[in-house]
Amino acid sequence: MTNSNPILVLGGTGTVGSRVADRLRDAGHDVRVATRHAEFRFDWSAPGTWRPALEGVRTMYVLLPERTGMPESFMPEAYRTGVRRVVLHSDRGVDIMNVTPLQEAERQVRESRCDWTIVRPDWFDQNFETFFRDSVVDGRLCVPIGSTRQGFVDAGDIAAVAARVLTREDHVGRILPLTGPEALSFPEALDRIRDAGGPAVHFDGTPDAYRESLGAEGVPEEVIDTMIENFASLAAQGDTEPTGVVEEILGRPGKDFAAYAREAVAAGVWKRP
Ligand SMILES: NC(=O)c1ccc[n+]([C@@H]2O[C@H](COP(=O)([O-])OP(=O)(O)OC[C@H]3O[C@@H](n4cnc5c(N)ncnc54)[C@H](OP(=O)(O)O)[C@@H]3O)[C@@H](O)[C@H]2O)c1
């Protein structure tokens, strides 16, 4: 690996990927962000866009968008083009929650001829400002997971780990489960948002409330059933134990949820327009 080869960041304009690109640039690396709308156009569903993004790349970070699989021909093409090191962004709940596209992507990366590392983050703190944002602003959030404690982790810490792992050889062949420094139930996380000056939010962790709220959004019954089943499997694991991997790799404490909440309030993420 040399500094003259750009590090390719797929998914590099989203919540985690944009932070990965920033961390790499901050560390002085040449970074190539490629997505459907970035300067380098890359579309998982358009194989003709892959090679231009891969040209000259030896190291790449791969973040697949939600519900998107990695085509079988992608890793072989990346290797043929010269990629030798890959860090795949996966999910701590990949097996428990049956996230098939990521299970498959993990297999393809492990079976590739590249040196690989798989990063498996728990729930992002930032979910409360992305797909839970409207519920937080409206004051009612339903996730059928009861009061089990989850390992909410800051997207900036996930990115810092990814950037570190991309640029060193000592984590090759590892699967890294990433959590924040403390596990919190949803009510506890929402209390921290309120204590930081954000909205007060009522949490309902029952399947019935979840079914009702998703049904009102027009989500098909069979999709809701599968989601409830997957959340039940996650809840059955009980409280999450923080893994300490963020701390191990970064050599500093991970950001706690209260700090995230204070920053998010200061940034106005839950302000009504
Ligand atoms: N949310 C969680 O708590 C959590 C926890 C663990 C793991 N995960 C996993 O994390 C990933 C999501 O991360 P994120 O929230 O950072 O993503 P995100 O913010 O939704 O960003 C998705 C990125 O993918 C790009 N993209 C979308 N469709 C594309 C396509 N067809 N071809 C190429 N690029 C495309 C987007 O850019 P363009 O729109 O410009 O293409 C963007 O850069 C998923 O794999 C999810 O399963 C999530």
Ligand as a Chemical Component Dictionary entry (heavy atoms), coordinates in Angstrom:
data_LIG
# 
_chem_comp.id                   LIG 
_chem_comp.type                 NON-POLYMER 
_chem_comp.pdbx_formal_charge   0 
_chem_comp.three_letter_code    LIG 
# 
loop_
_chem_comp_atom.comp_id 
_chem_comp_atom.atom_id 
_chem_comp_atom.alt_atom_id 
_chem_comp_atom.type_symbol 
_chem_comp_atom.charge 
_chem_comp_atom.model_Cartn_x 
_chem_comp_atom.model_Cartn_y 
_chem_comp_atom.model_Cartn_z 
_chem_comp_atom.pdbx_ordinal 
LIG N1  N1  N 0  -28.651 2.191  11.560 1  
LIG C1  C1  C 0  -28.090 1.314  12.364 2  
LIG O1  O1  O 0  -28.276 1.325  13.584 3  
LIG C2  C2  C 0  -27.173 0.267  11.804 4  
LIG C3  C3  C 0  -26.479 -0.573 12.672 5  
LIG C4  C4  C 0  -25.579 -1.509 12.132 6  
LIG C5  C5  C 0  -25.407 -1.582 10.768 7  
LIG N2  N2  N 1  -26.120 -0.757 9.930  8  
LIG C6  C6  C 0  -25.875 -0.843 8.487  9  
LIG O2  O2  O 0  -25.280 0.387  8.095  10 
LIG C7  C7  C 0  -25.592 0.636  6.709  11 
LIG C8  C8  C 0  -26.216 1.999  6.590  12 
LIG O3  O3  O 0  -25.245 2.965  6.973  13 
LIG P1  P1  P 0  -25.580 4.533  6.937  14 
LIG O4  O4  O 0  -26.781 4.789  7.793  15 
LIG O5  O5  O -1 -24.318 5.272  7.219  16 
LIG O6  O6  O 0  -26.020 4.709  5.427  17 
LIG P2  P2  P 0  -26.777 5.951  4.799  18 
LIG O7  O7  O 0  -26.588 7.185  5.622  19 
LIG O8  O8  O 0  -28.171 5.511  4.474  20 
LIG O9  O9  O 0  -25.965 6.152  3.442  21 
LIG C9  C9  C 0  -26.045 5.241  2.389  22 
LIG C10 C10 C 0  -24.900 5.529  1.424  23 
LIG O10 O10 O 0  -24.992 4.595  0.335  24 
LIG C11 C11 C 0  -25.079 5.320  -0.899 25 
LIG N3  N3  N 0  -25.972 4.567  -1.774 26 
LIG C12 C12 C 0  -27.321 4.421  -1.704 27 
LIG N4  N4  N 0  -27.775 3.636  -2.692 28 
LIG C13 C13 C 0  -26.698 3.301  -3.456 29 
LIG C14 C14 C 0  -26.507 2.519  -4.629 30 
LIG N5  N5  N 0  -27.528 1.944  -5.258 31 
LIG N6  N6  N 0  -25.256 2.384  -5.121 32 
LIG C15 C15 C 0  -24.200 2.967  -4.506 33 
LIG N7  N7  N 0  -24.304 3.700  -3.389 34 
LIG C16 C16 C 0  -25.547 3.877  -2.871 35 
LIG C17 C17 C 0  -25.622 6.687  -0.525 36 
LIG O11 O11 O 0  -25.230 7.688  -1.458 37 
LIG P3  P3  P 0  -26.085 7.996  -2.801 38 
LIG O12 O12 O 0  -27.495 8.199  -2.347 39 
LIG O13 O13 O 0  -25.418 9.186  -3.373 40 
LIG O14 O14 O 0  -25.919 6.791  -3.685 41 
LIG C18 C18 C 0  -24.921 6.900  0.812  42 
LIG O15 O15 O 0  -23.587 7.348  0.613  43 
LIG C19 C19 C 0  -26.544 -0.471 6.283  44 
LIG O16 O16 O 0  -25.784 -1.491 5.653  45 
LIG C20 C20 C 0  -27.115 -0.951 7.607  46 
LIG O17 O17 O 0  -27.584 -2.283 7.523  47 
LIG C21 C21 C 0  -26.984 0.168  10.419 48 
# 
loop_
_chem_comp_bond.comp_id 
_chem_comp_bond.atom_id_1 
_chem_comp_bond.atom_id_2 
_chem_comp_bond.value_order 
_chem_comp_bond.pdbx_ordinal 
LIG N1  C1  SING 1  
LIG C1  O1  DOUB 2  
LIG C1  C2  SING 3  
LIG C2  C3  SING 4  
LIG C2  C21 DOUB 5  
LIG C3  C4  DOUB 6  
LIG C4  C5  SING 7  
LIG C5  N2  DOUB 8  
LIG N2  C6  SING 9  
LIG N2  C21 SING 10 
LIG C6  O2  SING 11 
LIG C6  C20 SING 12 
LIG O2  C7  SING 13 
LIG C7  C8  SING 14 
LIG C7  C19 SING 15 
LIG C8  O3  SING 16 
LIG O3  P1  SING 17 
LIG P1  O4  DOUB 18 
LIG P1  O5  SING 19 
LIG P1  O6  SING 20 
LIG O6  P2  SING 21 
LIG P2  O7  DOUB 22 
LIG P2  O8  SING 23 
LIG P2  O9  SING 24 
LIG O9  C9  SING 25 
LIG C9  C10 SING 26 
LIG C10 O10 SING 27 
LIG C10 C18 SING 28 
LIG O10 C11 SING 29 
LIG C11 N3  SING 30 
LIG C11 C17 SING 31 
LIG N3  C12 SING 32 
LIG N3  C16 SING 33 
LIG C12 N4  DOUB 34 
LIG N4  C13 SING 35 
LIG C13 C14 SING 36 
LIG C13 C16 DOUB 37 
LIG C14 N5  SING 38 
LIG C14 N6  DOUB 39 
LIG N6  C15 SING 40 
LIG C15 N7  DOUB 41 
LIG N7  C16 SING 42 
LIG C17 O11 SING 43 
LIG C17 C18 SING 44 
LIG O11 P3  SING 45 
LIG P3  O12 DOUB 46 
LIG P3  O13 SING 47 
LIG P3  O14 SING 48 
LIG C18 O15 SING 49 
LIG C19 O16 SING 50 
LIG C19 C20 SING 51 
LIG C20 O17 SING 52 
# 
